[in-house]
Amino acid sequence: MTSTKLQGWLLALPGLIFVALCLVLPLARTLREGGVTLDVWRDPYFQGRLAWTLTQAGVTAGVAALIGVPLAFLLSRFEVRGKALFLRLLLLPFVTPTLVAVLGLSALLGPQGWVTRLSGVDLSDTPALLVLGNLFFNVPVLVRLSYAGFARVPGNVLGAARSLGAPWWRAALGVALPLALPGVLAGVVLVFLYSALSFGLPLALGGERFATLEVEIYTLTALQLRLSEASALIVGQLGFTLLATWAYVALSRGGVGVPLGGLPRARGGARAALLGLGGVVALVCFAPLIAVMLRGVLGASGFTLAYWQGVLADEATPLLVWNTLRFGLMALAGATLLGGLYALGAWRAGSRALDLVSLLPLMVSPVSLAVGYLLAYPALAATLPMLIAAYTLLAWPLVVRSLLPALRAIPPRLLGAARSLGATRGAAFRSVTAPLAFPALRGGGALALATVLGEFGATLVLTRPEWATLSTGLYERLGRPGERNLGEACALATALLLLSTLAFTLLDGGEGEVT
């Protein structure tokens, strides 16, 4: 092993130890606990929960592909006003706390929702709300990943097809799509995985009839204390999660797409398709956010600040904000330190194994992770270090997956030029590597912090009453009947959304991507 590779492994060692203690060991304990009770899978009820989990994830991935892939192709091949801003805004759903989306969809399509009142169609007892919630979070993921895939297709290849008389849609299907297919399929797999592992959406929108495996795991753990059966469900869930993650890794190889210059302006059918698909995506991704903000200031008699006044007057609100901020900042500090060192180590070592390890936390849902903690570290149950460890582990891969591609994109000749001018390895790192990689580190930290601020699954399992956050406070208000409680929940959701967005905006350097 060369000295550079050895240094890389040494830099990655703290991250490897962290993953071993906070992920591998809890999962191993879960596997051991669940391995002796796999008979739970013979129960038709749990078989049905698995079937529904896979079905709703598959439907979400299919619908997302139908609207997201064509839009991504058109955005990659035609110039349209506001495209850069639109792609940028598509990051907003990714950093939106789950319960904010729940409230937004309920305000639009719930029993007393505005669209429900106008149309008379109530979707609250159907799986449609759950699928729409999944689309809210995951259509932007598919659009951005597919856009990067189509951007890698050389312009002259499509130009040759167009010069032979093929219309743009035939060139897209016959030339661009086959070349971009690995990246597109990687996006579809990621949407499927995110939808299958979702917790907050099916808990709040699915109800008992449309509960997914994640909800069943939470119920068995937190409400019924049947940890062995919950572990058995996690074992089964890990099976399809591993398959989906393997498919994503196999499909997502390749560089980041670079937008082409000199694109023609969209006209005719291309312009109509862009506006139509873009409008649908904007409606799915932004209407719930607008709805929840409006619902926080609109009462039965019109505009009111009573809901906000109720939230501000509640003596528990400062504690919710304080806990949310301090837990998020502690997790960010740990994830940035461990993730930064790990990304540097994986870059220097050039190890595919280290690259794959950084994906492991993305394979495990927060609820499953929390169950593993309770099994592996019973003496630490309901302690702050356990909660912060869970937060940090959820944030860590977002830092690594943002920073690692940026490090790999640094041309080796730049470092060679610095060394040839007499710079030491440390000086070359400070003058070349650090300035080029810092925007990606900042972007990864922004994604991590915004995600942790709205984290809900692990918090619900591991928290104590005095550690309540904005997410758990919001969930508690959702469980109370009455118009005022709903309005205050929307006001609290708006505050959480603004806090997450502000944190992301302040930290993000424009490189907040996960690959």
Secondary structure, 3 states (H helix, E strand, C coil): CCHHHHHHHHHHHHHHHHHHHHHHHHHHHHHHHHHCCHHHHHCHHHHHHHHHHHHHHHHHHHHHHHHHHHHHHHHHHCECCCHHHHHHHCCCHHHCCHHHHHHHHHHHHCCCCHHHHHHCCCCCCCCHHHHHHHHHHHHHHHHHHHHHHHHCCCHHHHHHHHHCCCCHHHHHHHHHHHHHHHHHHHHHHHHHHHHHCCCHHHHHHHCCCCCCHHHHHHHHHHHCCCHHHHHHHHHHHHHHHHHHHHHHHHHCCCCCCCCCCCCCECCHHHHHHHHHHHHHHHHHHHHHHHHHHHHCCEECCEECCHHHHHHHHCCCHHHHHHHHHHHHHHHHHHHHHHHHHHHHHHHHHCCHHHHHHCCHHHHCCHHHHHHHHHHHCHHHCCCHHHHHHHHHHHHHHHHHHHHHHHHHCCCHHHHHHHHHCCCCHHHHHHHHHHHHHHHHHHHHHHHHHHHHHCCCHHHHHHCCHHHCCHHHHHHHHHCCCCHHHHHHHHHHHHHHHHHHHHHHHHHCCCCCCCC
